[in-house]
Each structure stands twice: as C-alpha cells, then as structure tokens.
Amino acid sequence: MTRTQPAKRRELILRSAVQQGLLEPDHAVLAGFIDLDGVLASITNLHRAFPASLNVMHTVAAKANCLVPVLEAFSRNGMGCEVASPGELAQALAAGFAPERIVYDSPSKTRAELAQALELGVAVNADNFQELERMDGILAGRASDSRIGVRINPQVGSGDIAAMSTATLTSKFGIALEDDGNRRRLIQEFQDRPWLTWLHAHVGSQGCPLELMAEGIAKTVALAEEINASLGRRQVVGIDIGGGLPVNFTGDDTAPTFDEYVERLRAYAPALFSGAYQIVTEFGRSLLAKNGYTAAYVEYTKTSGGRRIVITHAGAQVAARTVFMPDSWPIRITAHNPSGHLKEGATAPQDIAGPCCFAGDVVAQARSLPVLEPGDIVTLLDTGAYYFSTPFHYNSLPDPAVYAVHTNPDGEVKFDLVRRAESIQELLDRTGAHQL
Ligand SMILES: *Cc1c(COP(=O)(O)O)cnc(C)c1O
C-alpha cells in the first residue's frame, strides 16, 4: 500500500501522540489535533491568491475553530477575525486581535452588543434595516471609529446543502436585495447615513459552487457602484466578501483552491479588483478543516444483524454535523493499531459508532476499513473546523483535549496543549452543581 505524504504525516503525529501519552486507553480516549504548520501554509495560500496591490484584510471566521490559542496563531500571522457573538468577540480580543482587525457579523446583535462593538472600534456589519436604525440611536450620542457596513442577501440561490446556503430567496441573513423596494431603500439608507461605508455578503458555505459565490459577490459590487453613482460620491469604500470556500472531504487534495476562487471572482466581479475598494474576507473551513483531525480509541466491537459495529469514543459530541446529516457531511476515517500505525490487512464494512446514547450516533455506516479491534484507534479526518473545537454537550461527555502540532526541521513532532480535556468538576460546574 502506498501512502500519501499527508497520510504519513498524520500517522507520525498519531504515533507521537500515543508515545507521549496524549492518547491513552483509560484516561485520554479522545483528542483533537490541529496542525499549525498546515494552518500557516493555508494562510500563505490565501494571502498569495489576492494581488498585493489591493488593500485586503483577511479575517478568520471564529466559529470555525474558536479555540483561543488557534485564533492567536491567526493573529500572529497577519490575519483579522470575524466574530458573531459576545463570546467570539471576547475570544478574538483574548487572542490578541486589535479591535480594528475584528469584524462583528451576527443577525441578532443586542443594543448592548452593538454599543460595545462601536465603543471598541470593531467593524460592524448590520444585518437588517432595524439594526441600522438601532445604530442611529447609539451613534447619535457618540462618534465611533468602527467601519460600518450592511449585509445584503444577493439571492443567487442554493448550493447542495440547504442548511449551509445563505443566499436563497428566503434566507434569514442580510437584506434581500431583489425584494420589492429594497434596492431603492438601501440607496436611501446610505444617503441618510454618511457613516455607512461598507457592503457585506456571505453567500454560503460548504456545498456552494464557486460560480454561485462569485455571482453573489458580483451583485454586491454592482450594488456598491450603483450606490456610489446615485449618491455622486464614493461613499461605499469597501466590500466584505465573506467566506464559504468549500472543502474537499473525499481526499487529501485542497480543492477548490483560493487561487481558483479569486480567478472566478475576477471574471464575475472585475470592479472588485480595480483598486477602488478595500476588501475583507472571512474564510473559516477552508483555512482549518484539512489541518485538523480527531483521534479516538475503539472500546468494543460486535456484530448485530450481520453488521460489524465498532464503538469508539468519537460520536455526535465532536462530529454533530456528520452524525445528524450523514449524507451532507461524510468524513474520511482511518484505522490504526494501538501504537498509532495505520492498520493493514483484511478490510470489512463496519459501522463506526460513537459513545452517545442514541441509535443514530454513527460517524460512518458500513465503511470498508481494516477490521478494528478493541484498543485500536480511529481518526476522523478534515475535522479542524466545526468539529472538536465546538463540542455538543450530549450525555455530559466532556470537551476533549486539543493539541497544536508543529514539526521541527529535524522532523520531530511537538505538541502544545490548546485546551485541556474538561474535568468532571468543570462539567459539574457548567451543569449547575454549585446551585445545590
Ligand atoms: C460562517 C461564516 C463565515 C465562514 O464560513 P466558512 O464556510 O467557514 O468559510 C464567514 N462569514 C460569515 C458571516 C459566516 O456566517
């Protein structure tokens, strides 16, 4: 069997983690790993994709991996941060992002959240007309350094995953551009508010073709031109194009690439590259997913109704999307022996199940893998975004430990703790034990 370079690297990381006791069959049955060398390479690819002559600020979407030391790696490497809740804002500040490098998007900002963001000088994208009015009240009292924009829904349609498509006719996000009267009203909103200077669109995430995303951005840029022409001044100075580049969950290739997306954007929205606009991006999954994986021990195996079932310690608590929407979020799984070496030998279809007490807690059905035994290890690949970083608290399973991985020039693997595994005491604290 030939192994690809990424597969060899993942195996080396797993073997090192076992050797160093980070994975251990009694007390450390589950952990997440984030490859910081890979994250750095993804950041470099993103920066290189856009022409250096443009004024672009790349932010990472905090929700994709909100672990503060992971966000800190982005802040250290020249990125900004997109946040969508007071918690994410606090995480971004703790990770060292300057307020002017933070962008606050969310469809449900309270008055207090808006006032705090505007006070700090964090960039804010309003989601709707009511939020703009709310900001009038706050800004009447005091000036703010915040760049302020409004999110539009370019209504270009749906990708393959309805729950990930944010630019459908009826999406809950942004101001629906094509609805009766909205285009005219948007121009008036800009006319009335000299402080409103940015447009924002995030067309969708996983499952959206590049053409659909580029079409949404093209409509946003066209609106900016229309507003500026109609006001007779260049009031819209920046376009926040959101994130949403899809990730390949079927193999090791990065596809599509940031370069391919930029090429498509150039074709659909040439004015974005004219130099007339500042640009913000908000990628999450495409920077992180392929740079992380989850490792879990196999506790038991059995056969039911002729089906081989493998009970592991990774289920819905770290792979909620895959468990609840298996057809939309299939992930690759690898099989390893207790020392972390890739398992070889006879394969058989096996259900890879998790520890949660509901029947659907299965991360892969009838997956052909080398036959797994108790004490073996499985890895869930491409889970660096939206998986172990945001666990689901079902069955009071603790949040797993997460480690950042770097490789020394001599090939030695080094781990830094990103988040320790939640203790039973911490778990009791978050479930109200202190109220007794
Ligand atoms: C989730 C989200 C992102 C990041 O999306 P990815 O698919 O992870 O790139 C960016 N912007 C907004 C507004 C979002 O909601």
The ligand as an ORCA input file, in Angstrom:
! r2SCAN-3c Opt
* xyz 0 1
  C     -19.747     31.042      8.886
  C     -19.429     32.341      8.269
  C     -18.194     32.520      7.653
  C     -17.199     31.400      7.437
  O     -17.706     30.430      6.582
  P     -16.769     29.225      6.061
  O     -17.691     28.388      5.253
  O     -16.267     28.510      7.267
  O     -15.673     29.815      5.261
  C     -17.890     33.791      7.181
  N     -18.775     34.810      7.296
  C     -19.975     34.663      7.885
  C     -20.875     35.827      8.007
  C     -20.347     33.426      8.384
  O     -21.542     33.265      8.948
*
